[in-house]
Amino acid sequence: MTDLGELTDALRCSRAWLATAGCHPSASLRHALQGLLGVCACDRALGEESASAQLSDLVDAGLAKLGHEAEAGSFNPYAHDPKLLLVCLSVFEREGHNAPAIRTFADSIAGALASLPQIPARQAGVAAVLDELGYPGISAAALPVPDEPDFDALLRGGPEAVRAACSSVAAATHFGARRIDVVRFEALRRALPIVLLQSLRSYDLDTAAMLVRTSRYLRMRSSGRIQEGIAFLVDQQKPDGRFGFFAVETSALLRSQELAGFDEVLTLYLPVTSTCAWALAEVLSDQCVLFARPRRRAASESQVPSYIS
């Protein structure tokens, strides 16, 4: 069983590595935001009173890269994961900075979703983040009841079925910010320890980390198999702080003619390290690591989203 000291050391080490990678001159906006997500989760889990130097550095790097793209007219929010953009927007604003390009995007999609009689299932996660950001109208919008796969479908459906089920849990719980009825996702609760070990055997660290987070969102008791999965994730951390041992994959990708200019640090290790650090932060923390619940905006406030007017 991984003790709290090991988790704390792992998060501090990965936080430093993520900041260095995300702030590198060759890092893109997407890379900076991926690093910021991981460092934000680490900061929250470590419970430090003020923002870490790593978080401040990544906020500055992300805003600089965003501003450069916005000025050049090349910023395309639809080329990014909208949930990543929205979570990073909350971090920017929590740290006292404006990100108008992302805020405009958030206003737009919030208005579109709030106008629908029912939010599409594929947008449930985006709606959950918008609700946590305080957008009025989103929580009142009709959310679909997700189709919950049965036990056999989860065992035989492969990573896509497992990840889809995990995404449904993240949306329903607002990434751990809210509790749900214990009878929901019963099949996933039973299957999770098994599919977690399956993902680790295939060295699918992304899916394994997602399953660890899901076990926390469902407030599952840590069984022996889940503890083994957590310990395995911790063991995949290199001394410099990144996660994963991808020598074979990296060698193949570097030889590939399809990925010219492939950068193993930014393209491979950065997203994997961010998601693994996020998962371990959820294990260490007793609160939601993504959101410090904001004050809900009133319609009379000057900063009300544009779609309200």
Secondary structure, 3 states (H helix, E strand, C coil): CCCHHHHHHHHHHHHHHHHHHHCCCCCCHHHHHHHHHHHHHHHHHHCCCCCCHHHHHHHHHHHHHHHHHHHHCCCCHHHCCHHHHHHHHHHHHHCCCCCHHHHHHHHHHHHHHHCCCECCHHHHHHHHHHHHCCCCCCCCCECCCCCCCCHHHHHHCHHHHHHHHHHHHHHHHCCCCCCCCCCCCHHHHHHHHHHHHHHHHCCCHHHHHHHHHHHHHCCCCCCHHHHHHHHHHHHCECCCCCECCCHHHHHHHHHCCCCCCCCHHHHHHHHHHHHHHHHHHHHHCCCCCCCCCCCCCCCCCCCCCHHHC
